[in-house]
Amino acid sequence: RIENSTNRQVTFSKRRNGIMKKAKEISVLCDAQVSLVIFSSLGKMFEYCSPSTT
């Protein structure tokens, strides 16, 4: 666990953006349906859902 709250928030933001990018990439490259839900330590929700192909 990252003890410093500022560093923890910065790391969370960077990793959240990275995993969102990976979810989008796998959706496009593999023609897969992808859903991703992330909750921050403060309870804020972030989500990604790949576009429907139908």
C-alpha positions in Angstrom: 0.0 0.0 0.0 1.2 3.5 -0.8 1.1 5.4 2.5 1.3 9.0 1.1 -2.2 9.9 0.0 -1.1 12.3 -2.8 1.2 9.6 -4.3 -1.5 7.0 -3.9 -4.0 9.2 -5.8 -1.5 9.9 -8.6 -0.7 6.2 -8.9 -4.4 5.3 -9.0 -5.1 7.9 -11.7 -2.2 6.7 -13.9 -3.1 3.0 -13.5 -6.8 3.6 -14.0 -6.0 5.4 -17.3 -3.7 2.5 -18.3 -6.2 -0.2 -17.6 -9.0 1.7 -19.4 -6.7 2.0 -22.4 -6.0 -1.8 -22.3 -9.7 -2.5 -22.1 -10.4 -0.4 -25.2 -7.5 -2.0 -27.0 -8.6 -5.6 -26.3 -12.1 -4.6 -27.4 -10.9 -3.3 -30.7 -8.1 -5.8 -31.5 -10.1 -8.9 -30.4 -13.6 -7.8 -31.3 -14.5 -8.6 -27.7 -17.3 -7.1 -25.5 -15.5 -5.6 -22.5 -16.9 -4.0 -19.3 -14.7 -2.4 -16.6 -15.8 -0.9 -13.4 -13.3 0.7 -10.9 -14.1 2.3 -7.6 -11.6 4.7 -6.0 -10.8 4.6 -2.3 -13.3 7.5 -1.9 -16.0 5.4 -3.6 -16.0 7.3 -6.9 -16.9 5.0 -9.8 -15.2 4.9 -13.2 -16.5 2.7 -16.0 -15.8 1.6 -19.5 -18.1 -0.5 -21.7 -17.1 -1.4 -25.2 -19.5 -0.2 -28.0 -22.1 -2.7 -29.1 -21.5 -4.2 -32.5 -25.1 -5.1 -33.1 
